[in-house]
Amino acid sequence: MFNTTGWNRLRYNLYAPVYDAVAERAFRRARREALGQVNWQPGMRVLLVGAGTGLDLPWLPRDVEIHATDLAPAMVKRIAKRAESLGMDVQADTMDAERLEYPDDHFDVVVMHLILAVMPDPERGLMEAHRVLKPHAQLCVMDKFQADDEPAGLARRALNELTSAIATDITRQARPLLETAGFAIEVDRPVMMGSLFRALLARAV
Ligand SMILES: C[S@@+](CC[C@H](N)C(=O)[O-])C[C@H]1O[C@@H](n2cnc3c(N)ncnc32)[C@H](O)[C@@H]1O
């Protein structure tokens, strides 16, 4: 019943006014570290998927072309507001990560921060990211994951019933997800709460 795209749209529209109070400071270091792993070049075309209120914007280079999308219109409004207050030119649009409205081979970098553990079908989201990325272009991920070498145990799966309804899935495994979607992982490091939160840089192959 929960963890559907419709439920996510509803709850993130409701969370939008308080999102920064919860997430700004808490993830500041982790998002900077993740974005710092990207090999940035002037003029790159960059897509933020599930961009929330745009908390990544302050940590992006100024000489790239930025597109930011989110499922929840209340989030997209806040992205546009943040971009304006930062003096950044950002194309902000409401869009489902499962159906990106961009052509194939269009972006140099796709950023997916704290969305793969939220969307009901992360495989589909990653396939879309792969489709819109140019060959060998970069995917920047920061999220919470279960260790790749062991599936989630019973207790974690039980807790996941609650966390996935109100916040996020805690049983997903990064490496199988990314590799199945056609990405080669170049960097994978823990960035927060031990190894629960990881920052990964991968290439579309
Ligand atoms: C935990 S927030 C992360 C926001 C932001 N990336 C950040 O790092 O602060 C998850 C975001 O993903 C968005 N989202 C969830 N499902 C989505 C989907 N199918 N397509 C696009 N955005 C989605 C939500 O609306 C929410 O803004």
The ligand as a MOL file (V3000), in Angstrom:
LIG
                    3D

  0  0  0     0  0            999 V3000
M  V30 BEGIN CTAB
M  V30 COUNTS 27 29 0 0 0
M  V30 BEGIN ATOM
M  V30 1 C 14.8940 12.2560 0.6700 0
M  V30 2 S 14.4320 13.4280 -0.5550 0 CHG=1
M  V30 3 C 16.0400 13.8430 -1.2490 0
M  V30 4 C 16.0290 15.1980 -1.8920 0
M  V30 5 C 17.3770 15.6920 -2.4090 0
M  V30 6 N 17.8990 14.8580 -3.4670 0
M  V30 7 C 18.3940 15.8280 -1.3120 0
M  V30 8 O 19.4780 15.2580 -1.4450 0
M  V30 9 O 18.1260 16.5220 -0.3390 0 CHG=-1
M  V30 10 C 13.7430 12.4100 -1.8200 0
M  V30 11 C 13.1980 13.2160 -2.9710 0
M  V30 12 O 12.9020 12.3340 -4.0540 0
M  V30 13 C 11.7030 12.7680 -4.6540 0
M  V30 14 N 11.1270 11.6270 -5.3600 0
M  V30 15 C 10.6000 10.4970 -4.8450 0
M  V30 16 N 10.2020 9.6790 -5.8280 0
M  V30 17 C 10.4870 10.3090 -6.9820 0
M  V30 18 C 10.2880 9.9940 -8.3570 0
M  V30 19 N 9.7200 8.8450 -8.7490 0
M  V30 20 N 10.6900 10.8890 -9.2850 0
M  V30 21 C 11.2640 12.0580 -8.9180 0
M  V30 22 N 11.4620 12.4140 -7.6370 0
M  V30 23 C 11.0760 11.5560 -6.6870 0
M  V30 24 C 10.8560 13.2750 -3.4960 0
M  V30 25 O 9.8230 14.1150 -3.9230 0
M  V30 26 C 11.9230 13.9690 -2.6350 0
M  V30 27 O 12.0510 15.3180 -2.9770 0
M  V30 END ATOM
M  V30 BEGIN BOND
M  V30 1 1 1 2
M  V30 2 1 2 3
M  V30 3 1 2 10
M  V30 4 1 3 4
M  V30 5 1 4 5
M  V30 6 1 5 6
M  V30 7 1 5 7
M  V30 8 2 7 8
M  V30 9 1 7 9
M  V30 10 1 10 11
M  V30 11 1 11 12
M  V30 12 1 11 26
M  V30 13 1 12 13
M  V30 14 1 13 14
M  V30 15 1 13 24
M  V30 16 1 14 15
M  V30 17 1 14 23
M  V30 18 2 15 16
M  V30 19 1 16 17
M  V30 20 1 17 18
M  V30 21 2 17 23
M  V30 22 1 18 19
M  V30 23 2 18 20
M  V30 24 1 20 21
M  V30 25 2 21 22
M  V30 26 1 22 23
M  V30 27 1 24 25
M  V30 28 1 24 26
M  V30 29 1 26 27
M  V30 END BOND
M  V30 END CTAB
M  END
